[in-house]
Amino acid sequence: MTERPWRPASVPPAAVDLLHVALWRSADLQPDDLLCALTLVPAAHAEVDQLEAGLLFTARAAGLTWAQMATAMGLRSPQACQQHHTRLAARQDRDT
Protein backbone atom coordinates (compact mmCIF):
# COMPACT_ATOMS: atom_id res chain seq x y z
CA MET A 1 0.00 0.00 0.00
CA THR A 2 1.22 3.49 -0.72
CA GLU A 3 2.45 5.82 2.00
CA ARG A 4 -0.09 8.06 3.72
CA PRO A 5 1.52 11.27 5.05
CA TRP A 6 -1.19 11.64 7.72
CA ARG A 7 -0.54 8.18 9.18
CA PRO A 8 2.76 7.17 10.83
CA ALA A 9 4.35 3.97 9.52
CA SER A 10 3.65 2.15 12.79
CA VAL A 11 -0.13 2.58 12.42
CA PRO A 12 -1.93 -0.34 10.74
CA PRO A 13 -4.03 0.25 7.62
CA ALA A 14 -7.53 1.61 8.10
CA ALA A 15 -10.51 -0.69 7.57
CA VAL A 16 -11.53 1.42 4.57
CA ASP A 17 -8.08 0.87 3.01
CA LEU A 18 -8.30 -2.87 3.62
CA LEU A 19 -11.72 -2.99 1.96
CA HIS A 20 -10.30 -1.16 -1.06
CA VAL A 21 -7.57 -3.79 -1.32
CA ALA A 22 -10.14 -6.59 -1.02
CA LEU A 23 -12.18 -5.11 -3.88
CA TRP A 24 -9.06 -4.55 -5.95
CA ARG A 25 -8.06 -8.20 -5.44
CA SER A 26 -11.62 -9.56 -5.58
CA ALA A 27 -10.85 -11.94 -8.45
CA ASP A 28 -8.31 -13.71 -6.20
CA LEU A 29 -10.42 -13.88 -3.03
CA GLN A 30 -11.95 -17.04 -1.64
CA PRO A 31 -15.37 -17.04 0.08
CA ASP A 32 -13.68 -16.98 3.52
CA ASP A 33 -11.66 -13.93 2.44
CA LEU A 34 -14.85 -12.17 1.41
CA LEU A 35 -16.49 -13.01 4.74
CA CYS A 36 -13.46 -11.56 6.55
CA ALA A 37 -13.70 -8.42 4.43
CA LEU A 38 -17.37 -8.06 5.29
CA THR A 39 -16.50 -8.11 8.99
CA LEU A 40 -14.53 -4.88 8.39
CA VAL A 41 -17.59 -2.96 7.14
CA PRO A 42 -18.72 -1.75 10.61
CA ALA A 43 -15.20 -0.47 11.35
CA ALA A 44 -15.11 1.26 7.96
CA HIS A 45 -18.44 2.94 8.73
CA ALA A 46 -17.04 4.18 12.05
CA GLU A 47 -13.91 5.54 10.32
CA VAL A 48 -15.97 7.44 7.76
CA ASP A 49 -18.22 8.80 10.53
CA GLN A 50 -15.12 10.11 12.32
CA LEU A 51 -13.84 11.76 9.15
CA GLU A 52 -17.22 13.33 8.42
CA ALA A 53 -17.63 14.64 11.97
CA GLY A 54 -14.11 16.07 11.84
CA LEU A 55 -14.78 17.80 8.53
CA LEU A 56 -18.05 19.27 9.77
CA PHE A 57 -16.36 20.53 12.95
CA THR A 58 -13.50 22.02 10.94
CA ALA A 59 -15.89 23.63 8.46
CA ARG A 60 -17.86 25.26 11.29
CA ALA A 61 -14.63 26.44 12.92
CA ALA A 62 -13.61 27.97 9.57
CA GLY A 63 -16.86 29.96 9.50
CA LEU A 64 -18.92 27.95 7.03
CA THR A 65 -22.65 28.04 7.66
CA TRP A 66 -24.91 25.03 8.08
CA ALA A 67 -26.58 26.10 4.83
CA GLN A 68 -23.29 26.03 2.92
CA MET A 69 -22.39 22.63 4.33
CA ALA A 70 -25.87 21.25 3.63
CA THR A 71 -25.60 22.29 0.00
CA ALA A 72 -22.13 20.74 -0.34
CA MET A 73 -23.35 17.47 1.19
CA GLY A 74 -26.58 17.30 -0.80
CA LEU A 75 -28.79 17.70 2.26
CA ARG A 76 -32.15 19.46 2.00
CA SER A 77 -31.71 22.11 4.68
CA PRO A 78 -29.30 23.65 7.17
CA GLN A 79 -31.30 21.98 9.94
CA ALA A 80 -30.81 18.57 8.30
CA CYS A 81 -27.05 19.15 8.25
CA GLN A 82 -26.99 20.23 11.89
CA GLN A 83 -29.10 17.22 12.91
CA HIS A 84 -26.81 14.93 10.92
CA HIS A 85 -23.80 16.36 12.76
CA THR A 86 -25.56 15.89 16.11
CA ARG A 87 -26.28 12.22 15.27
CA LEU A 88 -22.65 11.64 14.21
CA ALA A 89 -21.36 13.18 17.44
CA ALA A 90 -23.79 11.12 19.54
CA ARG A 91 -22.72 7.93 17.76
CA GLN A 92 -19.06 8.73 18.43
CA ASP A 93 -19.76 9.45 22.09
CA ARG A 94 -21.61 6.14 22.36
CA ASP A 95 -18.82 4.18 20.65
CA THR A 96 -15.98 5.57 22.79
Biopython code that builds the backbone (N, CA, C, O; Angstrom):
import numpy as np
from Bio.PDB.StructureBuilder import StructureBuilder

atoms = [
    (1, "MET", "N", (0.845, -1.174, 0.000)),
    (1, "MET", "CA", (0.000, 0.000, 0.000)),
    (1, "MET", "C", (0.889, 1.236, 0.000)),
    (1, "MET", "O", (1.981, 1.223, 0.568)),
    (2, "THR", "N", (0.428, 2.278, -0.624)),
    (2, "THR", "CA", (1.223, 3.490, -0.719)),
    (2, "THR", "C", (1.275, 4.211, 0.620)),
    (2, "THR", "O", (0.418, 4.017, 1.483)),
    (3, "GLU", "N", (2.288, 5.040, 0.774)),
    (3, "GLU", "CA", (2.454, 5.825, 2.000)),
    (3, "GLU", "C", (1.316, 6.823, 2.154)),
    (3, "GLU", "O", (0.816, 7.370, 1.171)),
    (4, "ARG", "N", (0.917, 7.049, 3.386)),
    (4, "ARG", "CA", (-0.090, 8.056, 3.718)),
    (4, "ARG", "C", (0.591, 9.059, 4.653)),
    (4, "ARG", "O", (0.937, 8.697, 5.778)),
    (5, "PRO", "N", (0.793, 10.318, 4.217)),
    (5, "PRO", "CA", (1.524, 11.273, 5.048)),
    (5, "PRO", "C", (0.842, 11.575, 6.375)),
    (5, "PRO", "O", (1.504, 12.023, 7.311)),
    (6, "TRP", "N", (-0.457, 11.343, 6.482)),
    (6, "TRP", "CA", (-1.185, 11.636, 7.715)),
    (6, "TRP", "C", (-1.167, 10.465, 8.692)),
    (6, "TRP", "O", (-1.708, 10.572, 9.792)),
    (7, "ARG", "N", (-0.553, 9.348, 8.304)),
    (7, "ARG", "CA", (-0.539, 8.184, 9.184)),
    (7, "ARG", "C", (0.907, 7.707, 9.358)),
    (7, "ARG", "O", (1.568, 7.376, 8.374)),
    (8, "PRO", "N", (1.401, 7.668, 10.596)),
    (8, "PRO", "CA", (2.760, 7.171, 10.826)),
    (8, "PRO", "C", (2.894, 5.719, 10.368)),
    (8, "PRO", "O", (1.910, 4.980, 10.322)),
    (9, "ALA", "N", (4.109, 5.324, 10.034)),
    (9, "ALA", "CA", (4.354, 3.972, 9.520)),
    (9, "ALA", "C", (3.930, 2.881, 10.500)),
    (9, "ALA", "O", (3.572, 1.780, 10.081)),
    (10, "SER", "N", (3.967, 3.173, 11.791)),
    (10, "SER", "CA", (3.648, 2.155, 12.790)),
    (10, "SER", "C", (2.146, 1.910, 12.948)),
    (10, "SER", "O", (1.745, 0.988, 13.658)),
    (11, "VAL", "N", (1.320, 2.717, 12.302)),
    (11, "VAL", "CA", (-0.133, 2.580, 12.420)),
    (11, "VAL", "C", (-0.628, 1.605, 11.350)),
    (11, "VAL", "O", (-0.271, 1.743, 10.180)),
    (12, "PRO", "N", (-1.442, 0.625, 11.734)),
    (12, "PRO", "CA", (-1.935, -0.339, 10.741)),
    (12, "PRO", "C", (-2.889, 0.323, 9.749)),
    (12, "PRO", "O", (-3.422, 1.399, 10.021)),
    (13, "PRO", "N", (-3.104, -0.315, 8.607)),
    (13, "PRO", "CA", (-4.027, 0.252, 7.617)),
    (13, "PRO", "C", (-5.435, 0.402, 8.183)),
    (13, "PRO", "O", (-5.857, -0.372, 9.041)),
    (14, "ALA", "N", (-6.143, 1.391, 7.698)),
    (14, "ALA", "CA", (-7.528, 1.610, 8.105)),
    (14, "ALA", "C", (-8.417, 0.541, 7.475)),
    (14, "ALA", "O", (-8.070, -0.043, 6.448)),
    (15, "ALA", "N", (-9.562, 0.293, 8.100)),
    (15, "ALA", "CA", (-10.506, -0.692, 7.570)),
    (15, "ALA", "C", (-10.937, -0.317, 6.152)),
    (15, "ALA", "O", (-11.089, -1.190, 5.297)),
    (16, "VAL", "N", (-11.132, 0.971, 5.905)),
    (16, "VAL", "CA", (-11.528, 1.417, 4.565)),
    (16, "VAL", "C", (-10.448, 1.040, 3.553)),
    (16, "VAL", "O", (-10.763, 0.574, 2.458)),
    (17, "ASP", "N", (-9.176, 1.239, 3.909)),
    (17, "ASP", "CA", (-8.079, 0.870, 3.010)),
    (17, "ASP", "C", (-8.066, -0.632, 2.745)),
    (17, "ASP", "O", (-7.859, -1.065, 1.611)),
    (18, "LEU", "N", (-8.285, -1.421, 3.787)),
    (18, "LEU", "CA", (-8.295, -2.874, 3.618)),
    (18, "LEU", "C", (-9.450, -3.321, 2.726)),
    (18, "LEU", "O", (-9.301, -4.260, 1.944)),
    (19, "LEU", "N", (-10.591, -2.659, 2.837)),
    (19, "LEU", "CA", (-11.719, -2.988, 1.960)),
    (19, "LEU", "C", (-11.416, -2.623, 0.509)),
    (19, "LEU", "O", (-11.815, -3.338, -0.410)),
    (20, "HIS", "N", (-10.712, -1.514, 0.304)),
    (20, "HIS", "CA", (-10.297, -1.158, -1.059)),
    (20, "HIS", "C", (-9.399, -2.243, -1.646)),
    (20, "HIS", "O", (-9.559, -2.628, -2.804)),
    (21, "VAL", "N", (-8.466, -2.728, -0.855)),
    (21, "VAL", "CA", (-7.567, -3.790, -1.320)),
    (21, "VAL", "C", (-8.368, -5.050, -1.639)),
    (21, "VAL", "O", (-8.120, -5.701, -2.653)),
    (22, "ALA", "N", (-9.322, -5.393, -0.782)),
    (22, "ALA", "CA", (-10.144, -6.586, -1.022)),
    (22, "ALA", "C", (-10.897, -6.462, -2.348)),
    (22, "ALA", "O", (-10.956, -7.418, -3.122)),
    (23, "LEU", "N", (-11.468, -5.298, -2.608)),
    (23, "LEU", "CA", (-12.177, -5.112, -3.879)),
    (23, "LEU", "C", (-11.226, -5.155, -5.064)),
    (23, "LEU", "O", (-11.547, -5.718, -6.111)),
    (24, "TRP", "N", (-10.068, -4.564, -4.893)),
    (24, "TRP", "CA", (-9.061, -4.547, -5.951)),
    (24, "TRP", "C", (-8.618, -5.969, -6.286)),
    (24, "TRP", "O", (-8.381, -6.295, -7.450)),
    (25, "ARG", "N", (-8.508, -6.814, -5.258)),
    (25, "ARG", "CA", (-8.058, -8.199, -5.436)),
    (25, "ARG", "C", (-9.223, -9.185, -5.475)),
    (25, "ARG", "O", (-9.013, -10.382, -5.281)),
    (26, "SER", "N", (-10.428, -8.719, -5.718)),
    (26, "SER", "CA", (-11.620, -9.559, -5.585)),
    (26, "SER", "C", (-11.578, -10.812, -6.447)),
    (26, "SER", "O", (-12.145, -11.834, -6.063)),
    (27, "ALA", "N", (-10.930, -10.760, -7.590)),
    (27, "ALA", "CA", (-10.855, -11.944, -8.449)),
    (27, "ALA", "C", (-10.058, -13.067, -7.792)),
    (27, "ALA", "O", (-10.249, -14.237, -8.123)),
    (28, "ASP", "N", (-9.167, -12.722, -6.862)),
    (28, "ASP", "CA", (-8.313, -13.715, -6.201)),
    (28, "ASP", "C", (-8.853, -14.173, -4.851)),
    (28, "ASP", "O", (-8.273, -15.067, -4.235)),
    (29, "LEU", "N", (-9.940, -13.587, -4.382)),
    (29, "LEU", "CA", (-10.420, -13.884, -3.035)),
    (29, "LEU", "C", (-11.283, -15.138, -2.999)),
    (29, "LEU", "O", (-12.056, -15.419, -3.916)),
    (30, "GLN", "N", (-11.125, -15.870, -1.922)),
    (30, "GLN", "CA", (-11.951, -17.040, -1.645)),
    (30, "GLN", "C", (-13.159, -16.585, -0.817)),
    (30, "GLN", "O", (-13.148, -15.485, -0.265)),
    (31, "PRO", "N", (-14.200, -17.422, -0.728)),
    (31, "PRO", "CA", (-15.366, -17.044, 0.082)),
    (31, "PRO", "C", (-15.017, -16.648, 1.515)),
    (31, "PRO", "O", (-15.598, -15.700, 2.043)),
    (32, "ASP", "N", (-14.080, -17.353, 2.156)),
    (32, "ASP", "CA", (-13.682, -16.980, 3.522)),
    (32, "ASP", "C", (-13.035, -15.598, 3.561)),
    (32, "ASP", "O", (-13.224, -14.846, 4.517)),
    (33, "ASP", "N", (-12.270, -15.265, 2.519)),
    (33, "ASP", "CA", (-11.662, -13.934, 2.444)),
    (33, "ASP", "C", (-12.735, -12.851, 2.349)),
    (33, "ASP", "O", (-12.632, -11.798, 2.977)),
    (34, "LEU", "N", (-13.761, -13.131, 1.554)),
    (34, "LEU", "CA", (-14.853, -12.166, 1.412)),
    (34, "LEU", "C", (-15.616, -11.999, 2.720)),
    (34, "LEU", "O", (-16.011, -10.889, 3.074)),
    (35, "LEU", "N", (-15.823, -13.095, 3.433)),
    (35, "LEU", "CA", (-16.487, -13.005, 4.738)),
    (35, "LEU", "C", (-15.658, -12.173, 5.709)),
    (35, "LEU", "O", (-16.201, -11.367, 6.464)),
    (36, "CYS", "N", (-14.346, -12.368, 5.689)),
    (36, "CYS", "CA", (-13.463, -11.564, 6.550)),
    (36, "CYS", "C", (-13.551, -10.083, 6.173)),
    (36, "CYS", "O", (-13.588, -9.213, 7.044)),
    (37, "ALA", "N", (-13.583, -9.809, 4.874)),
    (37, "ALA", "CA", (-13.695, -8.417, 4.430)),
    (37, "ALA", "C", (-15.013, -7.810, 4.906)),
    (37, "ALA", "O", (-15.050, -6.654, 5.326)),
    (38, "LEU", "N", (-16.075, -8.576, 4.842)),
    (38, "LEU", "CA", (-17.372, -8.064, 5.290)),
    (38, "LEU", "C", (-17.375, -7.728, 6.777)),
    (38, "LEU", "O", (-18.112, -6.843, 7.210)),
    (39, "THR", "N", (-16.555, -8.427, 7.561)),
    (39, "THR", "CA", (-16.495, -8.111, 8.993)),
    (39, "THR", "C", (-15.869, -6.741, 9.243)),
    (39, "THR", "O", (-16.030, -6.174, 10.324)),
    (40, "LEU", "N", (-15.157, -6.205, 8.248)),
    (40, "LEU", "CA", (-14.533, -4.884, 8.387)),
    (40, "LEU", "C", (-15.497, -3.732, 8.108)),
    (40, "LEU", "O", (-15.186, -2.581, 8.414)),
    (41, "VAL", "N", (-16.657, -4.028, 7.533)),
    (41, "VAL", "CA", (-17.589, -2.960, 7.142)),
    (41, "VAL", "C", (-18.008, -2.085, 8.327)),
    (41, "VAL", "O", (-18.005, -0.863, 8.183)),
    (42, "PRO", "N", (-18.370, -2.644, 9.493)),
    (42, "PRO", "CA", (-18.724, -1.754, 10.612)),
    (42, "PRO", "C", (-17.579, -0.818, 11.021)),
    (42, "PRO", "O", (-17.815, 0.347, 11.339)),
    (43, "ALA", "N", (-16.350, -1.323, 11.015)),
    (43, "ALA", "CA", (-15.205, -0.472, 11.352)),
    (43, "ALA", "C", (-15.012, 0.613, 10.298)),
    (43, "ALA", "O", (-14.671, 1.748, 10.629)),
    (44, "ALA", "N", (-15.227, 0.270, 9.034)),
    (44, "ALA", "CA", (-15.110, 1.261, 7.962)),
    (44, "ALA", "C", (-16.168, 2.351, 8.118)),
    (44, "ALA", "O", (-15.883, 3.533, 7.923)),
    (45, "HIS", "N", (-17.390, 1.950, 8.470)),
    (45, "HIS", "CA", (-18.444, 2.944, 8.729)),
    (45, "HIS", "C", (-18.019, 3.895, 9.850)),
    (45, "HIS", "O", (-18.198, 5.107, 9.738)),
    (46, "ALA", "N", (-17.466, 3.353, 10.912)),
    (46, "ALA", "CA", (-17.036, 4.182, 12.045)),
    (46, "ALA", "C", (-15.927, 5.144, 11.629)),
    (46, "ALA", "O", (-15.914, 6.300, 12.054)),
    (47, "GLU", "N", (-14.990, 4.666, 10.794)),
    (47, "GLU", "CA", (-13.913, 5.537, 10.323)),
    (47, "GLU", "C", (-14.460, 6.694, 9.492)),
    (47, "GLU", "O", (-14.045, 7.840, 9.664)),
    (48, "VAL", "N", (-15.384, 6.392, 8.599)),
    (48, "VAL", "CA", (-15.974, 7.439, 7.756)),
    (48, "VAL", "C", (-16.774, 8.421, 8.611)),
    (48, "VAL", "O", (-16.745, 9.626, 8.363)),
    (49, "ASP", "N", (-17.485, 7.909, 9.612)),
    (49, "ASP", "CA", (-18.215, 8.795, 10.526)),
    (49, "ASP", "C", (-17.259, 9.761, 11.221)),
    (49, "ASP", "O", (-17.560, 10.947, 11.354)),
    (50, "GLN", "N", (-16.103, 9.254, 11.665)),
    (50, "GLN", "CA", (-15.116, 10.113, 12.322)),
    (50, "GLN", "C", (-14.612, 11.187, 11.369)),
    (50, "GLN", "O", (-14.493, 12.354, 11.743)),
    (51, "LEU", "N", (-14.316, 10.787, 10.136)),
    (51, "LEU", "CA", (-13.844, 11.759, 9.150)),
    (51, "LEU", "C", (-14.898, 12.828, 8.875)),
    (51, "LEU", "O", (-14.588, 14.018, 8.818)),
    (52, "GLU", "N", (-16.138, 12.395, 8.707)),
    (52, "GLU", "CA", (-17.219, 13.334, 8.421)),
    (52, "GLU", "C", (-17.440, 14.299, 9.583)),
    (52, "GLU", "O", (-17.593, 15.502, 9.371)),
    (53, "ALA", "N", (-17.457, 13.782, 10.794)),
    (53, "ALA", "CA", (-17.631, 14.642, 11.965)),
    (53, "ALA", "C", (-16.480, 15.640, 12.073)),
    (53, "ALA", "O", (-16.696, 16.809, 12.392)),
    (54, "GLY", "N", (-15.270, 15.182, 11.809)),
    (54, "GLY", "CA", (-14.113, 16.072, 11.841)),
    (54, "GLY", "C", (-14.190, 17.164, 10.790)),
    (54, "GLY", "O", (-13.858, 18.319, 11.057)),
    (55, "LEU", "N", (-14.632, 16.795, 9.589)),
    (55, "LEU", "CA", (-14.777, 17.797, 8.528)),
    (55, "LEU", "C", (-15.863, 18.813, 8.857)),
    (55, "LEU", "O", (-15.688, 20.009, 8.626)),
    (56, "LEU", "N", (-16.978, 18.342, 9.393)),
    (56, "LEU", "CA", (-18.048, 19.268, 9.771)),
    (56, "LEU", "C", (-17.589, 20.217, 10.875)),
    (56, "LEU", "O", (-17.871, 21.414, 10.821)),
    (57, "PHE", "N", (-16.884, 19.692, 11.872)),
    (57, "PHE", "CA", (-16.361, 20.527, 12.953)),
    (57, "PHE", "C", (-15.391, 21.572, 12.398)),
    (57, "PHE", "O", (-15.458, 22.748, 12.755)),
    (58, "THR", "N", (-14.488, 21.126, 11.520)),
    (58, "THR", "CA", (-13.499, 22.025, 10.937)),
    (58, "THR", "C", (-14.166, 23.083, 10.064)),
    (58, "THR", "O", (-13.772, 24.249, 10.079)),
    (59, "ALA", "N", (-15.172, 22.672, 9.308)),
    (59, "ALA", "CA", (-15.895, 23.629, 8.459)),
    (59, "ALA", "C", (-16.589, 24.696, 9.300)),
    (59, "ALA", "O", (-16.557, 25.878, 8.957)),
    (60, "ARG", "N", (-17.211, 24.285, 10.393)),
    (60, "ARG", "CA", (-17.859, 25.261, 11.287)),
    (60, "ARG", "C", (-16.816, 26.190, 11.894)),
    (60, "ARG", "O", (-17.029, 27.400, 11.970)),
    (61, "ALA", "N", (-15.691, 25.630, 12.325)),
    (61, "ALA", "CA", (-14.628, 26.445, 12.921)),
    (61, "ALA", "C", (-14.062, 27.440, 11.906)),
    (61, "ALA", "O", (-13.593, 28.515, 12.281)),
    (62, "ALA", "N", (-14.108, 27.079, 10.620)),
    (62, "ALA", "CA", (-13.612, 27.967, 9.566)),
    (62, "ALA", "C", (-14.647, 29.013, 9.156)),
    (62, "ALA", "O", (-14.370, 29.861, 8.308)),
    (63, "GLY", "N", (-15.844, 28.957, 9.758)),
    (63, "GLY", "CA", (-16.857, 29.965, 9.496)),
    (63, "GLY", "C", (-17.908, 29.594, 8.466)),
    (63, "GLY", "O", (-18.750, 30.424, 8.121)),
    (64, "LEU", "N", (-17.878, 28.364, 7.968)),
    (64, "LEU", "CA", (-18.922, 27.952, 7.029)),
    (64, "LEU", "C", (-20.251, 27.834, 7.760)),
    (64, "LEU", "O", (-20.298, 27.475, 8.936)),
    (65, "THR", "N", (-21.320, 28.137, 7.055)),
    (65, "THR", "CA", (-22.648, 28.045, 7.658)),
    (65, "THR", "C", (-23.209, 26.640, 7.449)),
    (65, "THR", "O", (-22.744, 25.882, 6.597)),
    (66, "TRP", "N", (-24.229, 26.316, 8.257)),
    (66, "TRP", "CA", (-24.909, 25.029, 8.084)),
    (66, "TRP", "C", (-25.518, 24.952, 6.692)),
    (66, "TRP", "O", (-25.560, 23.877, 6.094)),
    (67, "ALA", "N", (-25.990, 26.082, 6.168)),
    (67, "ALA", "CA", (-26.582, 26.103, 4.827)),
    (67, "ALA", "C", (-25.543, 25.757, 3.760)),
    (67, "ALA", "O", (-25.825, 24.984, 2.845)),
    (68, "GLN", "N", (-24.347, 26.325, 3.879)),
    (68, "GLN", "CA", (-23.289, 26.027, 2.916)),
    (68, "GLN", "C", (-22.908, 24.548, 2.971)),
    (68, "GLN", "O", (-22.737, 23.899, 1.939)),
    (69, "MET", "N", (-22.779, 24.036, 4.175)),
    (69, "MET", "CA", (-22.387, 22.632, 4.328)),
    (69, "MET", "C", (-23.490, 21.708, 3.831)),
    (69, "MET", "O", (-23.210, 20.682, 3.212)),
    (70, "ALA", "N", (-24.752, 22.070, 4.100)),
    (70, "ALA", "CA", (-25.875, 21.248, 3.634)),
    (70, "ALA", "C", (-25.869, 21.159, 2.115)),
    (70, "ALA", "O", (-26.065, 20.082, 1.552)),
    (71, "THR", "N", (-25.648, 22.279, 1.458)),
    (71, "THR", "CA", (-25.601, 22.286, -0.004)),
    (71, "THR", "C", (-24.468, 21.399, -0.510)),
    (71, "THR", "O", (-24.663, 20.605, -1.430)),
    (72, "ALA", "N", (-23.291, 21.533, 0.086)),
    (72, "ALA", "CA", (-22.135, 20.740, -0.337)),
    (72, "ALA", "C", (-22.367, 19.243, -0.151)),
    (72, "ALA", "O", (-21.873, 18.429, -0.932)),
    (73, "MET", "N", (-23.119, 18.887, 0.884)),
    (73, "MET", "CA", (-23.349, 17.472, 1.194)),
    (73, "MET", "C", (-24.620, 16.919, 0.556)),
    (73, "MET", "O", (-24.926, 15.736, 0.709)),
    (74, "GLY", "N", (-25.361, 17.762, -0.156)),
    (74, "GLY", "CA", (-26.579, 17.299, -0.798)),
    (74, "GLY", "C", (-27.741, 17.099, 0.157)),
    (74, "GLY", "O", (-28.665, 16.339, -0.132)),
    (75, "LEU", "N", (-27.697, 17.782, 1.295)),
    (75, "LEU", "CA", (-28.792, 17.699, 2.262)),
    (75, "LEU", "C", (-29.820, 18.776, 1.945)),
    (75, "LEU", "O", (-29.499, 19.773, 1.299)),
    (76, "ARG", "N", (-31.041, 18.580, 2.393)),
    (76, "ARG", "CA", (-32.149, 19.456, 1.998)),
    (76, "ARG", "C", (-32.208, 20.786, 2.730)),
    (76, "ARG", "O", (-32.807, 21.740, 2.232)),
    (77, "SER", "N", (-31.592, 20.863, 3.907)),
    (77, "SER", "CA", (-31.713, 22.107, 4.676)),
    (77, "SER", "C", (-30.547, 22.238, 5.645)),
    (77, "SER", "O", (-29.871, 21.255, 5.949)),
    (78, "PRO", "N", (-30.311, 23.464, 6.133)),
    (78, "PRO", "CA", (-29.296, 23.648, 7.166)),
    (78, "PRO", "C", (-29.613, 22.832, 8.418)),
    (78, "PRO", "O", (-28.712, 22.294, 9.062)),
    (79, "GLN", "N", (-30.896, 22.745, 8.755)),
    (79, "GLN", "CA", (-31.297, 21.981, 9.939)),
    (79, "GLN", "C", (-30.957, 20.501, 9.768)),
    (79, "GLN", "O", (-30.536, 19.845, 10.721)),
    (80, "ALA", "N", (-31.140, 19.978, 8.558)),
    (80, "ALA", "CA", (-30.810, 18.573, 8.298)),
    (80, "ALA", "C", (-29.318, 18.331, 8.497)),
    (80, "ALA", "O", (-28.921, 17.291, 9.023)),
    (81, "CYS", "N", (-28.496, 19.282, 8.081)),
    (81, "CYS", "CA", (-27.047, 19.154, 8.250)),
    (81, "CYS", "C", (-26.675, 19.193, 9.730)),
    (81, "CYS", "O", (-25.859, 18.397, 10.194)),
    (82, "GLN", "N", (-27.274, 20.118, 10.458)),
    (82, "GLN", "CA", (-26.992, 20.231, 11.888)),
    (82, "GLN", "C", (-27.449, 18.974, 12.628)),
    (82, "GLN", "O", (-26.741, 18.488, 13.510)),
    (83, "GLN", "N", (-28.610, 18.451, 12.283)),
    (83, "GLN", "CA", (-29.105, 17.221, 12.913)),
    (83, "GLN", "C", (-28.205, 16.037, 12.574)),
    (83, "GLN", "O", (-27.947, 15.181, 13.420)),
    (84, "HIS", "N", (-27.731, 15.996, 11.333)),
    (84, "HIS", "CA", (-26.813, 14.931, 10.920)),
    (84, "HIS", "C", (-25.538, 14.989, 11.762)),
    (84, "HIS", "O", (-25.054, 13.963, 12.241)),
    (85, "HIS", "N", (-25.003, 16.189, 11.937)),
    (85, "HIS", "CA", (-23.802, 16.359, 12.756)),
    (85, "HIS", "C", (-24.062, 15.917, 14.196)),
    (85, "HIS", "O", (-23.219, 15.255, 14.802)),
    (86, "THR", "N", (-25.206, 16.274, 14.738)),
    (86, "THR", "CA", (-25.558, 15.885, 16.106)),
    (86, "THR", "C", (-25.616, 14.364, 16.238)),
    (86, "THR", "O", (-25.131, 13.805, 17.222)),
    (87, "ARG", "N", (-26.209, 13.695, 15.243)),
    (87, "ARG", "CA", (-26.275, 12.224, 15.274)),
    (87, "ARG", "C", (-24.887, 11.601, 15.183)),
    (87, "ARG", "O", (-24.596, 10.630, 15.881)),
    (88, "LEU", "N", (-24.025, 12.158, 14.323)),
    (88, "LEU", "CA", (-22.655, 11.645, 14.213)),
    (88, "LEU", "C", (-21.922, 11.778, 15.547)),
    (88, "LEU", "O", (-21.266, 10.841, 16.003)),
    (89, "ALA", "N", (-22.040, 12.945, 16.162)),
    (89, "ALA", "CA", (-21.364, 13.182, 17.442)),
    (89, "ALA", "C", (-21.894, 12.242, 18.515)),
    (89, "ALA", "O", (-21.118, 11.716, 19.312)),
    (90, "ALA", "N", (-23.197, 12.025, 18.548)),
    (90, "ALA", "CA", (-23.786, 11.122, 19.543)),
    (90, "ALA", "C", (-23.304, 9.692, 19.326)),
    (90, "ALA", "O", (-23.028, 8.970, 20.284)),
    (91, "ARG", "N", (-23.205, 9.287, 18.061)),
    (91, "ARG", "CA", (-22.721, 7.932, 17.759)),
    (91, "ARG", "C", (-21.278, 7.766, 18.214)),
    (91, "ARG", "O", (-20.911, 6.721, 18.753)),
    (92, "GLN", "N", (-20.452, 8.798, 17.997)),
    (92, "GLN", "CA", (-19.055, 8.728, 18.427)),
    (92, "GLN", "C", (-18.952, 8.678, 19.939)),
    (92, "GLN", "O", (-18.143, 7.925, 20.482)),
    (93, "ASP", "N", (-19.764, 9.473, 20.626)),
    (93, "ASP", "CA", (-19.758, 9.451, 22.092)),
    (93, "ASP", "C", (-20.159, 8.078, 22.608)),
    (93, "ASP", "O", (-19.591, 7.588, 23.584)),
    (94, "ARG", "N", (-21.131, 7.460, 21.959)),
    (94, "ARG", "CA", (-21.611, 6.142, 22.365)),
    (94, "ARG", "C", (-20.549, 5.067, 22.124)),
    (94, "ARG", "O", (-20.417, 4.134, 22.916)),
    (95, "ASP", "N", (-19.791, 5.198, 21.025)),
    (95, "ASP", "CA", (-18.817, 4.176, 20.650)),
    (95, "ASP", "C", (-17.487, 4.308, 21.380)),
    (95, "ASP", "O", (-16.652, 3.407, 21.294)),
    (96, "THR", "N", (-17.269, 5.410, 22.098)),
    (96, "THR", "CA", (-15.979, 5.567, 22.789)),
    (96, "THR", "C", (-16.085, 5.255, 24.253)),
    (96, "THR", "O", (-15.091, 5.339, 24.975)),
]
sb = StructureBuilder()
sb.init_structure("model")
sb.init_model(0)
sb.init_chain("A")
sb.init_seg("    ")
for serial, (resi, resn, name, xyz) in enumerate(atoms, 1):
    if name == "N":
        sb.init_residue(resn, " ", resi, " ")
    sb.init_atom(name, np.array(xyz, "f"), 0.0, 1.0, " ", f" {name:<3s}", serial, name[0])
structure = sb.get_structure()
